Amino acid sequence: MSVTTNETVTRSGKSGPAPVGKPQRRGFFAAGQYIPYALLLPAIVVLVGVLAYPIFRLFDLSFQNVNRYAYLVNPSLAKYIGFDGYSNILSDHQFWEVVLRSIYFTAELVVLSLVLSMLIALLLNRVSNWARVTVITVMMFVWAIPALVNGQVFRWLFSSNGGVVDYLAFLVTGDETWKHYDWFADPTVGLYVVGAAVIIWGALPFLVLGLYAALTQVPVELTEAARLDGASGFQVFRHVTIPVIRPFLMISAALSFIWDFQVFAQIYALRNASPEPGYWTIGTYLYMNGIVRSRYSESSVISIVMILMMLAVLVYYIRQMLKIGANER
């Protein structure tokens, strides 16, 4: 007579409880497959609700002739002109000059900010705890200061009448001409030196803290093994540290490009709310056309071109992130 039990006989001859199969979940959230999408859905709904109408209005204005305030107030005066606004902007020599200046300026800002942030983050990884806490606290205060205030402060620092930078340059060199050197007389110096300084100053806290956090995730065992194999400090940094923190480096570079390409407040403050054409990046160019000159349709075209340029960079960034994720699987 056989008896059915819930026990099974193992290889050692001992009996044990039979394995119980895991119950299968059914429904929309089966196996947790759709949970991430459900969590993202509220944020997507909010973004669409906030951005849908402004983007539609932006495209709508780009096909009209709303280049005076009266046309904006009285929509009946406006009329659709098709792609004439696009052809006027894309054939404008000044527009392409501003675009090239913005690209050069953004490249300078992204490279310098990432390099300086990496150097400071590596330094924070080596100093004592109290020095690290002090530097991080100071950076948090810097991060809390508005961009317009930073611009005003740097305009005073680089002023040709009693500026701190001119006075320090005089003390170091002994040359009297430094006492009244005008950093803003040449737009190239004013933008690529002073403008870059104030923007990088405001960007350093986020990048330094992020890179320092990324460096703490580098396994100590890997660096020690590389040093035991005879690798130099630079080789360890290049072949061990960089591959580990590469995802954050790419995120930082993409975010820096987005922020720096459309920078406005710092340049606006540096030039006392009246930036000259030599200081026009695409952000200030939009302000001069859309607000000062009330050329709303032309500004809409410029905005769309700027959005497309940033999307091109973001597409490249997303593709690189997907490649990194595929290689890590």
C-alpha positions as CSV (number, residue, x, y, z in Angstrom):
1,M,0.0,0.0,0.0
2,S,1.6,3.3,-1.1
3,V,1.2,6.4,1.0
4,T,1.4,9.8,-0.7
5,T,3.4,12.3,1.4
6,N,4.9,15.8,1.0
7,E,8.4,14.5,1.4
8,T,11.1,13.7,-1.2
9,V,14.2,11.6,-0.9
10,T,17.5,13.4,-1.4
11,R,20.7,11.9,-2.9
12,S,21.9,11.2,0.7
13,G,18.9,9.0,1.3
14,K,17.3,11.4,3.8
15,S,13.8,12.6,3.2
16,G,12.9,16.3,3.2
17,P,10.0,18.5,2.3
18,A,9.0,18.7,-1.3
19,P,9.8,22.0,-3.0
20,V,6.8,24.3,-3.2
21,G,6.4,26.1,-6.5
22,K,6.3,29.9,-6.4
23,P,2.8,31.2,-7.1
24,Q,2.6,33.0,-10.4
25,R,1.2,36.6,-10.1
26,R,-1.3,37.6,-12.7
27,G,-2.6,40.9,-13.9
28,F,-1.2,44.2,-15.2
29,F,1.7,44.3,-12.7
30,A,2.7,40.6,-13.2
31,A,6.3,40.0,-12.3
32,G,6.8,43.7,-11.8
33,Q,7.2,44.3,-15.6
34,Y,5.1,47.4,-15.8
35,I,5.8,48.9,-12.4
36,P,8.6,51.3,-13.6
37,Y,6.3,52.6,-16.3
38,A,3.5,53.1,-13.9
39,L,5.8,55.1,-11.6
40,L,7.0,57.3,-14.5
41,L,3.5,58.0,-15.7
42,P,2.7,60.8,-13.2
43,A,5.8,62.7,-14.1
44,I,5.2,62.2,-17.9
45,V,1.6,63.5,-17.5
46,V,2.8,66.6,-15.6
47,L,5.5,67.3,-18.2
48,V,3.1,67.0,-21.1
49,G,0.6,69.2,-19.3
50,V,3.1,71.9,-18.6
51,L,5.0,71.8,-21.9
52,A,2.4,70.8,-24.5
53,Y,0.7,74.2,-25.0
54,P,3.9,76.4,-24.8
55,I,5.6,74.2,-27.5
56,F,2.5,74.2,-29.7
57,R,2.3,78.0,-29.3
58,L,6.1,78.3,-30.1
59,F,5.6,76.4,-33.4
60,D,2.5,78.3,-34.2
61,L,4.2,81.7,-33.7
62,S,7.2,80.6,-35.9
63,F,4.8,80.4,-38.9
64,Q,3.3,83.9,-38.3
65,N,4.4,87.5,-38.7
66,V,4.0,88.4,-35.0
67,N,7.0,90.7,-34.8
68,R,5.3,93.6,-33.0
69,Y,3.7,93.9,-29.6
70,A,0.4,95.0,-31.2
71,Y,0.2,91.8,-33.2
72,L,0.6,89.8,-30.0
73,V,-2.1,91.7,-28.2
74,N,-4.5,91.7,-31.2
75,P,-4.2,88.2,-32.8
76,S,-6.5,89.3,-35.7
77,L,-3.6,91.4,-37.1
78,A,-1.3,88.3,-37.4
79,K,-1.2,86.2,-40.5
80,Y,0.5,83.0,-41.4
81,I,3.6,83.4,-43.6
82,G,4.7,79.8,-43.9
83,F,8.4,79.2,-43.9
84,D,9.3,82.8,-44.6
85,G,10.4,83.3,-41.0
86,Y,12.7,80.3,-41.1
87,S,14.3,81.4,-44.4
88,N,14.9,84.9,-43.0
89,I,16.6,83.6,-39.9
90,L,18.6,80.8,-41.5
91,S,19.9,83.2,-44.1
92,D,20.9,85.8,-41.5
93,H,24.6,86.1,-41.2
94,Q,24.4,87.4,-37.6
95,F,22.3,84.4,-36.5
96,W,25.0,81.9,-37.7
97,E,27.7,84.1,-36.1
98,V,25.8,83.8,-32.8
99,V,25.4,80.1,-33.2
100,L,29.1,79.5,-33.8
101,R,30.0,81.8,-30.8
102,S,27.6,79.8,-28.6
103,I,29.1,76.5,-29.7
104,Y,32.7,77.7,-29.0
105,F,31.7,79.2,-25.7
106,T,29.8,76.1,-24.7
107,A,32.7,73.8,-25.6
108,E,35.0,76.0,-23.5
109,L,32.7,75.9,-20.5
110,V,32.0,72.2,-20.6
111,V,35.6,71.2,-21.0
112,L,37.0,73.6,-18.3
113,S,34.2,72.9,-15.8
114,L,34.6,69.1,-16.1
115,V,38.4,69.3,-15.9
116,L,38.4,71.6,-12.9
117,S,35.7,69.7,-11.2
118,M,37.5,66.4,-11.6
119,L,40.7,67.9,-10.2
120,I,38.9,69.3,-7.1
121,A,37.0,66.0,-6.6
122,L,40.2,64.0,-6.7
123,L,41.7,66.5,-4.2
124,L,38.6,66.0,-1.9
125,N,39.2,62.3,-2.1
126,R,42.7,62.8,-0.5
127,V,42.3,65.5,2.1
128,S,41.3,65.1,5.7
129,N,37.7,64.9,6.8
130,W,37.5,68.4,8.2
131,A,39.0,70.0,5.1
132,R,36.5,68.0,2.9
133,V,33.5,69.1,5.0
134,T,34.7,72.7,4.9
135,V,35.1,72.7,1.1
136,I,31.7,71.0,0.5
137,T,30.0,73.5,2.8
138,V,31.5,76.5,1.0
139,M,30.4,74.9,-2.3
140,M,26.9,74.5,-1.1
141,F,26.8,78.2,-0.3
142,V,28.1,79.0,-3.8
143,W,25.4,76.8,-5.3
144,A,22.7,78.6,-3.4
145,I,23.7,82.1,-4.8
146,P,21.5,83.1,-7.8
147,A,23.1,83.5,-11.2
148,L,22.2,87.2,-11.4
149,V,24.0,87.8,-8.1
150,N,27.1,85.9,-9.3
151,G,27.1,88.1,-12.4
152,Q,26.9,91.3,-10.4
153,V,29.7,90.1,-8.1
154,F,32.1,89.2,-11.0
155,R,31.3,92.5,-12.7
156,W,32.5,94.3,-9.6
157,L,35.6,92.0,-9.3
158,F,36.6,92.7,-12.9
159,S,35.7,96.4,-12.9
160,S,38.2,98.8,-14.4
161,N,37.6,101.3,-11.5
162,G,38.6,99.7,-8.2
163,G,38.2,96.1,-9.3
164,V,39.8,93.5,-7.1
165,V,41.3,91.5,-10.0
166,D,43.0,94.7,-11.5
167,Y,44.4,95.6,-8.1
168,L,45.8,92.0,-7.5
169,A,47.3,92.0,-11.0
170,F,49.0,95.4,-10.1
171,L,50.4,93.9,-6.8
172,V,51.8,90.9,-8.6
173,T,53.3,92.6,-11.7
174,G,53.9,96.2,-10.4
175,D,52.5,97.5,-13.7
176,E,50.4,100.7,-13.2
177,T,48.4,99.9,-16.3
178,W,46.7,97.0,-14.6
179,K,45.0,99.4,-12.2
180,H,42.4,100.5,-14.8
181,Y,42.5,97.5,-17.2
182,D,39.0,97.2,-18.9
183,W,38.2,93.5,-19.2
184,F,35.0,94.2,-21.1
185,A,36.4,96.5,-23.8
186,D,37.2,93.5,-26.0
187,P,34.1,91.1,-26.2
188,T,36.4,88.2,-26.8
189,V,38.1,88.7,-23.4
190,G,35.0,89.8,-21.7
191,L,33.0,86.7,-22.8
192,Y,35.6,83.9,-23.0
193,V,37.5,85.0,-19.8
194,V,35.1,86.9,-17.5
195,G,31.9,85.3,-18.7
196,A,33.5,81.8,-18.6
197,A,34.8,82.5,-15.1
198,V,31.4,83.4,-13.6
199,I,29.6,80.5,-15.3
200,I,32.2,77.9,-14.3
201,W,32.2,79.3,-10.8
202,G,28.4,78.6,-10.5
203,A,28.7,75.2,-12.1
204,L,31.5,73.8,-10.0
205,P,29.5,72.8,-6.9
206,F,27.2,70.4,-8.6
207,L,29.9,68.8,-10.7
208,V,32.4,68.6,-7.9
209,L,30.0,67.0,-5.5
210,G,28.7,64.6,-8.1
211,L,32.2,63.5,-9.2
212,Y,33.3,63.1,-5.6
213,A,30.3,60.9,-5.0
214,A,31.2,58.9,-8.1
215,L,34.8,58.5,-7.1
216,T,33.7,57.0,-3.8
217,Q,32.1,54.1,-5.8
218,V,35.4,53.1,-7.4
219,P,36.4,49.8,-5.7
220,V,39.5,50.1,-3.7
221,E,40.5,46.5,-4.6
222,L,40.7,47.5,-8.3
223,T,43.0,50.4,-7.7
224,E,45.2,48.5,-5.3
225,A,45.5,45.6,-7.7
226,A,46.5,48.0,-10.5
227,R,49.2,49.6,-8.4
228,L,50.5,46.1,-7.4
229,D,50.8,45.4,-11.1
230,G,53.0,48.4,-11.6
231,A,50.5,50.9,-12.9
232,S,51.2,54.6,-12.3
233,G,48.8,57.0,-10.8
234,F,47.7,58.3,-14.2
235,Q,47.3,54.8,-15.6
236,V,45.1,53.9,-12.6
237,F,43.0,57.0,-13.2
238,R,42.7,56.3,-17.0
239,H,42.1,52.5,-17.0
240,V,40.3,52.0,-13.6
241,T,38.7,55.2,-12.4
242,I,37.4,56.6,-15.7
243,P,35.6,53.4,-16.8
244,V,33.8,53.1,-13.5
245,I,32.6,56.8,-13.4
246,R,32.0,57.1,-17.1
247,P,28.2,57.0,-16.8
248,F,28.2,60.0,-14.5
249,L,30.8,61.8,-16.7
250,M,28.5,61.5,-19.6
251,I,25.5,62.7,-17.6
252,S,27.5,65.7,-16.4
253,A,28.7,66.5,-19.9
254,A,25.1,66.4,-21.3
255,L,23.7,68.5,-18.5
256,S,26.6,71.0,-18.7
257,F,25.9,71.4,-22.5
258,I,22.2,72.0,-21.9
259,W,22.9,74.6,-19.2
260,D,25.8,76.4,-20.9
261,F,24.4,76.5,-24.4
262,Q,21.4,78.5,-23.3
263,V,23.1,80.6,-20.6
264,F,21.7,84.1,-20.2
265,A,21.6,85.5,-16.7
266,Q,25.3,85.8,-16.1
267,I,26.0,87.6,-19.3
268,Y,23.0,89.8,-18.8
269,A,24.3,90.8,-15.3
270,L,27.9,91.2,-16.5
271,R,26.9,93.7,-19.1
272,N,24.5,95.6,-16.9
273,A,21.3,94.4,-18.7
274,S,22.6,95.7,-22.1
275,P,24.8,93.0,-23.7
276,E,26.6,94.2,-26.8
277,P,26.5,92.1,-30.0
278,G,29.9,90.7,-29.3
279,Y,28.5,89.2,-26.1
280,W,25.5,87.6,-27.8
281,T,25.2,83.9,-27.3
282,I,22.0,82.2,-28.4
283,G,20.3,82.9,-25.0
284,T,21.1,86.7,-25.1
285,Y,20.3,86.8,-28.8
286,L,16.8,85.4,-28.0
287,Y,16.3,88.0,-25.3
288,M,17.4,90.9,-27.6
289,N,15.0,89.8,-30.4
290,G,12.1,88.6,-28.3
291,I,11.9,91.1,-25.4
292,V,13.9,94.1,-26.5
293,R,12.9,94.2,-30.2
294,S,9.5,92.4,-29.7
295,R,10.2,90.1,-32.7
296,Y,8.2,87.2,-31.3
297,S,7.9,85.1,-34.5
298,E,11.6,85.3,-35.2
299,S,12.5,84.4,-31.7
300,S,10.2,81.4,-32.0
301,V,12.2,80.2,-35.0
302,I,15.5,80.8,-33.1
303,S,14.1,78.8,-30.1
304,I,13.1,75.9,-32.3
305,V,16.6,75.8,-33.9
306,M,18.1,75.8,-30.5
307,I,15.8,73.0,-29.3
308,L,16.7,70.9,-32.3
309,M,20.5,71.4,-31.7
310,M,20.1,70.3,-28.1
311,L,18.0,67.3,-29.1
312,A,20.8,66.2,-31.5
313,V,23.3,66.2,-28.6
314,L,20.8,64.4,-26.3
315,V,20.2,61.7,-28.9
316,Y,23.9,61.1,-29.1
317,Y,24.1,61.0,-25.3
318,I,21.3,58.6,-25.0
319,R,22.8,56.3,-27.6
320,Q,26.1,56.3,-25.7
321,M,24.3,55.5,-22.4
322,L,22.5,52.6,-24.0
323,K,25.8,51.2,-25.3
324,I,27.3,51.5,-21.8
325,G,24.3,49.7,-20.3
326,A,24.4,46.9,-22.9
327,N,28.1,46.4,-22.3
328,E,27.6,46.1,-18.5
329,R,25.0,43.3,-18.9
